[in-house]
């Protein structure tokens, strides 16, 4: 009775090719994930580019939304990095919007959650850490590595501190990617599992199943609301941490 | 019953998982055969998004916000300038009004003074004329009185002559009669 994709909570993460594309032995097919990525870019572009095309002094709805998002991200960036952090504004903005829109579109029933794949979140995390490293070293040279040498630490403790700082730096991309991936994956699995309980209980022949079926349904509804919160929160956390890490590249040294 | 249905559910899930495992060999997010394709399309889409945002959307929205802030501060400036001007105008108006009031008072005073002077002068003229006429009338009265008195004396002496003549039968001279009348008149 539990057979088929209806109840399998993992099924929703499967990647299915839409247009096959395999040059040089690499599988670069246009898949459902790729389709969602294209839709994400389209949705963001509609809000930000079409929304601002009127350039109205008194904004309409879509322009208000575009301005609101702009000011929200801009205030986050300047709040963490200060005024000169605005050079990273397009990067933080693109990351935040891509992750947020990906999370939100993943909440549409039957769609696909781009951010529930670790390779995507890891790519973003390494993009951030790569930017931090390259910008930090190009801008500050060896002074950038002062990041690993906290001030005011006694000499004998220094090797340990440097080691701890280095480990914490290296673990940043891992935690950054795993946090987003884990939240999205777990949330969607939980939703599917509770939804599956409802189906399984109703598919059963027992009357008892019909009686308690509403319970997992209620839980699934509550979880859906929670998932919307998590979808926004994780995008915001990703953006904030991106700002914090980029701040190290801008202003190294504690 | 509940435990039975739960058990079937778990069994079903386990069966689905094993079926799935047999078919796909791995959990989709960890299926490395899809990594290259995902990264490829992510790079393209994120690259396009970054380009669109950094070259078109963000400068445009930033310009809109800046322009609005400029417009608002400019309008506020203009409004405060206008207000200052309005206040200035109001003050000028107040001053003009006060001046006009003062002028009006002066003019009223002057015209009142002039009127008083003119009426004074006319009164003086009329009074002078009247007193002249009075003097003239008094003179005329005095002359008439003197003339009348003279006539009365002449008449008196004639009457006296006639009385004396009637009484004595002897006519007194005109001089005697007139002297006697004078004496009587002098006695009052």
HADDOCK unambig.tbl for C-alpha pairs under 7 A between the chains (distance, minus, plus):
assign (segid A and resid 1 and name CA) (segid B and resid 12 and name CA) 6.70 0.50 0.50
assign (segid A and resid 2 and name CA) (segid B and resid 9 and name CA) 6.45 0.50 0.50
assign (segid A and resid 2 and name CA) (segid B and resid 12 and name CA) 4.57 0.50 0.50
assign (segid A and resid 2 and name CA) (segid B and resid 13 and name CA) 6.27 0.50 0.50
assign (segid A and resid 3 and name CA) (segid B and resid 12 and name CA) 6.45 0.50 0.50
assign (segid A and resid 3 and name CA) (segid B and resid 16 and name CA) 6.02 0.50 0.50
assign (segid A and resid 8 and name CA) (segid B and resid 13 and name CA) 6.57 0.50 0.50
assign (segid A and resid 8 and name CA) (segid B and resid 16 and name CA) 6.33 0.50 0.50
assign (segid A and resid 13 and name CA) (segid B and resid 28 and name CA) 5.92 0.50 0.50
assign (segid A and resid 13 and name CA) (segid B and resid 29 and name CA) 6.86 0.50 0.50
assign (segid A and resid 14 and name CA) (segid B and resid 28 and name CA) 5.30 0.50 0.50
assign (segid A and resid 26 and name CA) (segid B and resid 36 and name CA) 6.98 0.50 0.50
assign (segid A and resid 27 and name CA) (segid B and resid 36 and name CA) 6.63 0.50 0.50
assign (segid A and resid 27 and name CA) (segid B and resid 37 and name CA) 5.65 0.50 0.50
assign (segid A and resid 28 and name CA) (segid B and resid 36 and name CA) 6.50 0.50 0.50
assign (segid A and resid 28 and name CA) (segid B and resid 37 and name CA) 4.01 0.50 0.50
assign (segid A and resid 28 and name CA) (segid B and resid 40 and name CA) 6.72 0.50 0.50
assign (segid A and resid 29 and name CA) (segid B and resid 37 and name CA) 6.11 0.50 0.50
assign (segid A and resid 34 and name CA) (segid B and resid 38 and name CA) 6.83 0.50 0.50
assign (segid A and resid 34 and name CA) (segid B and resid 41 and name CA) 5.71 0.50 0.50
assign (segid A and resid 37 and name CA) (segid B and resid 42 and name CA) 6.84 0.50 0.50
assign (segid A and resid 37 and name CA) (segid B and resid 45 and name CA) 6.24 0.50 0.50
assign (segid A and resid 38 and name CA) (segid B and resid 45 and name CA) 6.13 0.50 0.50
assign (segid A and resid 41 and name CA) (segid B and resid 45 and name CA) 6.64 0.50 0.50
assign (segid A and resid 41 and name CA) (segid B and resid 49 and name CA) 5.77 0.50 0.50
assign (segid A and resid 48 and name CA) (segid B and resid 57 and name CA) 5.53 0.50 0.50
assign (segid A and resid 49 and name CA) (segid B and resid 57 and name CA) 5.05 0.50 0.50
assign (segid A and resid 52 and name CA) (segid B and resid 61 and name CA) 6.24 0.50 0.50
assign (segid A and resid 55 and name CA) (segid B and resid 64 and name CA) 6.01 0.50 0.50
assign (segid A and resid 57 and name CA) (segid B and resid 68 and name CA) 5.81 0.50 0.50
assign (segid A and resid 67 and name CA) (segid B and resid 61 and name CA) 6.40 0.50 0.50
assign (segid A and resid 90 and name CA) (segid B and resid 50 and name CA) 6.80 0.50 0.50
assign (segid A and resid 90 and name CA) (segid B and resid 53 and name CA) 6.41 0.50 0.50
assign (segid A and resid 90 and name CA) (segid B and resid 54 and name CA) 5.19 0.50 0.50
assign (segid A and resid 91 and name CA) (segid B and resid 50 and name CA) 6.78 0.50 0.50
assign (segid A and resid 94 and name CA) (segid B and resid 49 and name CA) 6.63 0.50 0.50
assign (segid A and resid 94 and name CA) (segid B and resid 50 and name CA) 5.73 0.50 0.50
assign (segid A and resid 94 and name CA) (segid B and resid 53 and name CA) 6.86 0.50 0.50
assign (segid A and resid 117 and name CA) (segid B and resid 29 and name CA) 4.78 0.50 0.50
assign (segid A and resid 118 and name CA) (segid B and resid 29 and name CA) 6.08 0.50 0.50
assign (segid A and resid 119 and name CA) (segid B and resid 35 and name CA) 6.26 0.50 0.50
assign (segid A and resid 120 and name CA) (segid B and resid 39 and name CA) 6.88 0.50 0.50
assign (segid A and resid 200 and name CA) (segid B and resid 9 and name CA) 6.62 0.50 0.50
